Structures are given as structure tokens and as C-alpha cells.
């Protein structure tokens, strides 16, 4: 696949994650959305549920990891890509590391809680990270919320 095709694909799937983030926003949740794609098929869609579940661990990524493992019938996501609107936090990065996810694509950075600053080695060593996909849209949604 050419890099141009990959960019288009990344932008498309980030659009799906943004739709989930918008849904979270409408429900009064911190507007983070995530989708996990396996072999060009979305296998999970999620957004933050920390308010609805009164659970600090109910981040979009954690919800998506659980749904994907259930869909695939196993705990490893080695053939999968996570698209998430905001850089994963340390907790989510740790879970993503344990899942052995192949690739993570995120929209905007999180300078306060993002893994790249606080826990850059939390991911699996083979995980590839792409950042800044549809960054301005992701950032604008967070700014609208806060």
C-alpha cells in the first residue's frame, strides 16, 4: 500500500473515531472516541464511559480493547490498528502494550496525561505509532468540551 493510500485510510478511520467522540460529547463524557480495525474491518467502536459507569478506567481505548478481544476470541490484537482521537494515557498505553496491538493512530497529543511523555516504553516494542491524524478536529472537540 502506498503512503498516500495509508494516509487516506487513516483519515477515514479517524473520522469514525471522531464520530464516537462526538457521541461522548453529546452524553457529557470527555469526548474521546476510538475504533479498532482488523484487516480493513472495524471490529470495535467506543467512547469514554467514565461518567456513565462512574469508573475511572472506562476510557475509550479500554472499552475498545475489551470489545475487540471478545470479537476476535483472544486477548492479542497483533493484526489490529487503534484509531483514537486523543493520545492514550499511561493506563491505556499499558493495556495496549499487553494487547500487543500492531499500530496506534491518534489525533491530538495530551501534554498532561499522554503516554509519550510519561511512559514512552509502555507500548509493545513492535507497536508502530502515528500521531497528528486530523489533529485540529480532535483538538477542537476537546477544547469545546473544556
N, C-alpha and C positions, 0 to 999 in steps of 0.2 A: 504494500500500500504506500502510495506517495505521501509525503509530508502534508501536501495540500489536502488530500483526501482525509488524512487523520485530523487535521485542523477542523474541517467541516464536520466530521463525525463528533469531535469533542464539543464543538459549539452546539450541535444538535442535542446531544445528551445533557449538556449543561442547561439547556433550555428546559428539559424535563425536570431537572433538579430545581431550577428556578420556579417552575410551576408548583412544586411541592413546598418550596419556601414561601411562596405567596399564600398557599393554603394555611401554612402555620401562622403567618402574619394575621390572616383573617380570623384565626381562632385565638389570638392573643398569645401565641407562643413565640419565642425568639425565632425569627424567620430563617432557619437553616433547613435546606432541603437536600436530599440525597437520592441517587439511583445507583444500582449496581447492575452492570451489563456483563453478560457472559455470552461469548460467541455471537455478538451483534443482536442480543435479545435482552431487554430489560427484565431482570428476574426479581427485583425488589424496588419499591418506591417508598420513601419515608420522609418524615419531617420531625422536628423536635416535638416531644410529648411531655416535657418536664413539668409543665403546669397541669395538664390534664391528668397525669398519673401521679403527681406530687412525688416525682422520682428524679433526683439529680443526675442519674445515669441514663435517662431516657433521651439521649441525643439522637439526632437523625441517623448518624453513622451506626450507632449501636443497634437501632431498630433495623436498619438495612442489612447489617451483618447477620442478625438472627434470622430474618426472613430469607435471606439468600442461602444460608446453611440449611434451612428447612426445605427450600425449593430444590437444592442440589442433593440433599440427603447426606451431607458430610460437612465437617467443620472447616475445611480448607477451601479458599477462594482463589486458587492459583491461576485459574484461567479468566479471572474477572477484573473489571475496572470499576472503581468507585468514582462517581461524579458527585461532588459536594460543593455547595455554594460558598462555604467558608472553610478556611484551613482547619483541619481536625485539631482538637485539643490533645493534651497529653494522654488522657484516659482513652480516647478514641484511637489515637495512634498506637497505643499499646495493644488494644484489641485487634486493630488492623494488622499489626505485626504478627500476632498469634494466628490470625486467619491466613497468613502468607499471601495476601492479595497481590496480584501481579502489578497493578498500576493504580495510582490515585491521581485524580484531576480535580483541582479546586479553583474556585473563583477568586476570592479576595483573601488576603492574609489576615491573621489575627495576631496583632502585636502583643496583646495582653496574655493570651492563653494558648497560642498556636504551638504545635509540637516542634516546628523547625528551629525556634529559638530556645525552647525549654527542654526538649527531649529529642534531639535530631537522630538519635540512634534507636528510637523506639520501633521503627518500622522494620520489616524483614529486610535483610541485606539486598535481596533481589528486586524489591519493590521499586518501580520507577515512578517519580513524581513529576507532574506537570502543573504549573501554577499560573494564575492570571487569565484563565479562560472566562470570557465575559465578565471580567473583573469589575468594570464600572457598574454594571447592572446589579451584581451581587452586593457590592459595597453600598450602592444607593438604597437597596432594600433594607440593609442593616441600619443605615443612617436614618431612614424613615421611621424605623421601629424605635430606635433610641433617641 
